[in-house]
Amino acid sequence: MRTTGNHGKSPARARRRGLLVAFSGVDGSGKSTQVALLEERFQKINVGVLRIRSRWRPVLSLPLLMIMRRLGYARVHRAGGVYIVETRLPSRGGLTSLWCVLTQVENIVKTGVKLVFPLLLGRTVICDRYALDMLVDGMAGLHDAPGHTRLGFQLLHLLPKPNFAFFMDIDPEVAFKRKPDLPGLEDYVERLRLYRDLSSSWGVTIVNARVSADTIHRKVWKTIAPSLVPSELVASPEGTVGPIACTQVRQENING
């Protein structure tokens, strides 16, 4: 399993900052279920968890969005409080760059404010959607292809790097049937392709989300557990992962 974080250091030293875990994927992929299961697991070992859900909403970019809509450069789809903006902007140009920068600054400020201080205080933070989701949503809205990352999207590297990040890989038809928040099936196909193409370069583990939620959770927990200090493992009902609790995690993908 590929994981991010301070490998090669002792858990105590690596945990000076709080633990940050991120789950990414399209709506209907089961990521919120995994967030809830992981939160419950941490509570069983008396580790307090801050749960954050990162969703973009226009604030700084709202005036520009209104202008773009009037000019026919943007179409907005809203479902369940989610804003999906599809632009009809040229791939290159000042307006496109401005839109990209403004939306990602909004993402960084909104999410960063919520998690930076808790992490500095040593809290465990679980994010339901994170930088990879912001990148995929932005690229899909601009119809960008993987390979070239705009300056606005590169700003997402300013967000704290997760210790562990997981992308819930699901079939688009299943996700669309579970939660049809995006306009059509083709939107799920496009986003899932971007997630798969970008996950490795962003240090995100690809998880086979076609198996049961409990199976996924067990594998996720076995990946995270070695980063916990011994005192946090005492209350674990399964003894966590036994003798490998304080060793470096072997890198591999979860394939179910």
C-alpha positions as CSV (number, residue, x, y, z in Angstrom):
1,M,0.0,0.0,0.0
2,R,1.4,3.4,-0.9
3,T,1.1,5.8,2.0
4,T,2.4,9.3,2.7
5,G,4.0,10.5,5.9
6,N,7.2,10.4,7.8
7,H,8.3,6.8,7.3
8,G,11.6,5.8,8.8
9,K,10.9,7.7,12.0
10,S,9.6,6.5,15.3
11,P,5.9,6.9,15.8
12,A,6.4,9.2,18.7
13,R,8.6,11.5,16.6
14,A,6.3,11.4,13.6
15,R,3.3,12.3,15.8
16,R,4.5,15.7,16.9
17,R,1.9,17.0,14.5
18,G,-1.6,15.5,14.6
19,L,-2.5,12.6,12.2
20,L,-4.2,13.6,9.0
21,V,-6.1,11.0,7.0
22,A,-8.0,11.9,3.8
23,F,-10.5,9.9,1.8
24,S,-11.2,10.9,-1.8
25,G,-13.6,9.8,-4.5
26,V,-16.8,10.6,-6.3
27,D,-20.1,10.8,-4.3
28,G,-21.5,7.3,-3.9
29,S,-18.1,5.7,-3.7
30,G,-18.4,4.9,0.0
31,K,-15.8,7.3,1.3
32,S,-18.1,8.8,3.9
33,T,-18.8,5.3,5.2
34,Q,-15.1,4.7,5.6
35,V,-14.7,8.1,7.4
36,A,-17.4,7.1,9.9
37,L,-15.9,3.6,10.5
38,L,-12.4,5.0,11.0
39,E,-13.8,7.7,13.4
40,E,-15.5,5.0,15.4
41,R,-12.3,2.9,15.5
42,F,-10.3,5.8,16.9
43,Q,-13.0,6.5,19.5
44,K,-12.6,2.9,20.7
45,I,-9.0,3.5,21.5
46,N,-9.8,6.9,23.1
47,V,-8.3,9.0,20.3
48,G,-10.3,12.2,19.7
49,V,-11.1,12.8,16.1
50,L,-12.0,16.0,14.2
51,R,-14.0,15.2,11.1
52,I,-13.9,17.7,8.2
53,R,-15.9,17.6,5.0
54,S,-14.4,19.8,2.2
55,R,-16.8,21.2,-0.2
56,W,-16.2,24.2,-2.5
57,R,-18.7,27.1,-2.5
58,P,-18.1,30.3,-4.5
59,V,-17.2,33.3,-2.3
60,L,-14.3,35.2,-3.8
61,S,-15.1,33.8,-7.2
62,L,-18.8,34.5,-7.0
63,P,-18.7,37.9,-8.9
64,L,-16.7,36.2,-11.6
65,L,-19.0,33.3,-11.7
66,M,-22.0,35.5,-12.2
67,I,-20.3,37.3,-15.1
68,M,-19.3,34.0,-16.7
69,R,-22.9,32.7,-16.5
70,R,-24.3,35.9,-18.1
71,L,-21.7,35.6,-20.9
72,G,-22.5,31.9,-21.4
73,Y,-19.1,30.8,-20.2
74,A,-20.3,28.7,-17.3
75,R,-23.1,26.4,-16.3
76,V,-23.9,25.7,-12.6
77,H,-25.4,22.4,-11.4
78,R,-26.5,22.2,-7.7
79,A,-27.6,19.1,-5.9
80,G,-27.6,18.5,-2.2
81,G,-25.7,21.7,-1.5
82,V,-23.0,20.8,-4.0
83,Y,-21.9,23.3,-6.6
84,I,-20.7,21.8,-9.9
85,V,-19.5,24.4,-12.4
86,E,-18.8,23.4,-16.0
87,T,-17.0,26.2,-17.9
88,R,-16.8,26.9,-21.6
89,L,-13.6,28.9,-21.4
90,P,-10.6,28.6,-23.8
91,S,-7.9,26.2,-22.4
92,R,-5.5,29.2,-22.3
93,G,-6.3,32.7,-21.3
94,G,-6.4,35.2,-18.5
95,L,-10.0,34.5,-17.6
96,T,-9.4,30.8,-17.3
97,S,-6.3,31.3,-15.2
98,L,-8.1,33.8,-12.9
99,W,-11.0,31.4,-12.4
100,C,-8.6,28.5,-11.5
101,V,-6.6,30.6,-9.0
102,L,-9.7,32.1,-7.3
103,T,-11.5,28.8,-6.8
104,Q,-8.4,27.0,-5.5
105,V,-7.6,29.9,-3.1
106,E,-11.1,29.4,-1.8
107,N,-10.5,25.7,-1.3
108,I,-7.2,26.3,0.5
109,V,-8.5,28.9,2.8
110,K,-11.7,27.1,3.7
111,T,-10.1,23.8,4.4
112,G,-6.8,25.0,5.7
113,V,-8.3,27.1,8.4
114,K,-10.3,24.1,9.7
115,L,-7.4,21.7,10.0
116,V,-4.1,23.5,10.5
117,F,-4.5,24.5,14.2
118,P,-6.0,21.1,15.2
119,L,-3.1,19.4,13.6
120,L,-0.6,21.7,15.4
121,L,-2.3,20.8,18.6
122,G,-1.8,17.1,17.9
123,R,-5.4,16.3,17.0
124,T,-6.3,13.5,14.6
125,V,-8.1,14.9,11.6
126,I,-10.1,12.8,9.0
127,C,-11.1,14.6,5.8
128,D,-14.0,13.5,3.7
129,R,-12.7,14.9,0.4
130,Y,-9.3,16.7,0.2
131,A,-6.8,18.1,-2.2
132,L,-7.2,15.4,-4.8
133,D,-10.9,16.0,-4.9
134,M,-10.4,19.7,-5.3
135,L,-8.0,19.0,-8.2
136,V,-10.3,16.6,-9.9
137,D,-13.4,18.9,-9.6
138,G,-11.4,21.8,-11.0
139,M,-9.9,19.9,-13.9
140,A,-13.2,18.3,-14.8
141,G,-14.9,21.7,-14.7
142,L,-12.3,23.1,-17.1
143,H,-12.1,19.8,-19.1
144,D,-8.4,19.6,-18.5
145,A,-6.5,16.4,-19.3
146,P,-3.9,14.9,-16.9
147,G,-0.3,15.9,-17.8
148,H,-0.3,19.6,-17.3
149,T,-1.3,21.1,-14.0
150,R,-2.3,24.8,-14.0
151,L,-0.7,27.2,-11.5
152,G,-4.0,27.4,-9.6
153,F,-4.1,23.7,-9.0
154,Q,-0.4,23.6,-8.0
155,L,-1.4,25.9,-5.1
156,L,-3.2,22.9,-3.5
157,H,0.3,21.6,-2.5
158,L,0.1,24.4,0.2
159,L,-2.4,22.3,2.1
160,P,-0.9,20.0,4.8
161,K,0.2,16.7,3.4
162,P,-1.9,13.8,4.6
163,N,-0.2,11.0,6.6
164,F,-2.5,8.6,4.8
165,A,-4.7,9.3,1.7
166,F,-7.1,6.9,0.1
167,F,-9.1,7.1,-3.2
168,M,-12.2,5.0,-3.3
169,D,-12.2,3.5,-6.7
170,I,-15.7,2.4,-7.8
171,D,-17.6,1.7,-11.0
172,P,-19.2,4.9,-12.4
173,E,-22.6,3.2,-12.8
174,V,-22.7,2.1,-9.2
175,A,-21.8,5.6,-7.9
176,F,-24.3,7.3,-10.2
177,K,-27.1,4.9,-9.0
178,R,-26.2,5.5,-5.3
179,K,-25.9,9.2,-5.4
180,P,-26.7,11.0,-8.7
181,D,-25.4,14.4,-7.6
182,L,-23.5,15.0,-10.9
183,P,-25.5,15.9,-14.0
184,G,-24.9,12.6,-15.8
185,L,-23.1,9.3,-15.9
186,E,-20.5,10.7,-18.2
187,D,-19.4,13.1,-15.4
188,Y,-18.7,10.2,-13.1
189,V,-16.7,8.5,-15.9
190,E,-14.6,11.6,-16.5
191,R,-13.9,12.2,-12.8
192,L,-13.0,8.6,-12.0
193,R,-10.6,8.6,-14.9
194,L,-8.9,11.7,-13.5
195,Y,-8.8,10.2,-10.0
196,R,-7.1,7.0,-11.3
197,D,-4.6,9.0,-13.4
198,L,-3.7,11.5,-10.7
199,S,-3.7,9.4,-7.5
200,S,-0.1,8.1,-7.7
201,S,1.4,11.5,-8.4
202,W,-0.4,12.9,-5.4
203,G,0.6,10.1,-3.0
204,V,-2.9,8.7,-2.8
205,T,-3.6,5.0,-2.3
206,I,-6.1,3.5,-4.7
207,V,-8.6,1.4,-2.8
208,N,-10.9,-1.2,-4.5
209,A,-14.3,0.1,-3.2
210,R,-16.2,-2.8,-4.9
211,V,-15.7,-5.0,-1.9
212,S,-17.5,-4.8,1.4
213,A,-17.1,-1.7,3.7
214,D,-15.8,-3.8,6.5
215,T,-13.1,-5.4,4.3
216,I,-12.0,-2.0,3.2
217,H,-11.9,-0.7,6.7
218,R,-9.8,-3.5,8.1
219,K,-7.2,-2.9,5.4
220,V,-7.3,0.8,5.9
221,W,-6.8,0.4,9.7
222,K,-3.9,-2.0,9.2
223,T,-2.2,0.7,7.1
224,I,-2.8,3.4,9.6
225,A,-2.1,1.5,12.9
226,P,1.7,1.4,12.6
227,S,1.8,5.2,12.8
228,L,0.1,5.2,16.2
229,V,2.2,5.3,19.4
230,P,2.1,2.2,21.6
231,S,-0.1,3.9,24.2
232,E,-2.8,4.4,21.6
233,L,-2.8,0.7,20.6
234,V,-3.5,-0.7,24.1
235,A,-7.3,-0.3,23.9
236,S,-7.6,-1.7,20.4
237,P,-9.9,-4.7,20.4
238,E,-7.9,-6.5,17.7
239,G,-4.5,-5.7,19.1
240,T,-4.2,-3.6,15.9
241,V,-1.6,-5.4,13.8
242,G,0.5,-7.1,16.4
243,P,4.2,-7.1,16.1
244,I,4.3,-4.8,13.1
245,A,2.6,-2.0,15.0
246,C,5.8,0.1,15.1
247,T,7.3,-0.7,11.7
248,Q,7.3,1.0,8.4
249,V,4.3,0.2,6.2
250,R,5.0,-1.9,3.2
251,Q,4.0,-0.1,0.0
252,E,1.3,-1.7,-2.1
253,N,-2.2,-1.0,-3.5
254,I,-5.4,-2.3,-1.8
255,N,-7.0,-4.5,-4.4
256,G,-9.6,-6.2,-2.3
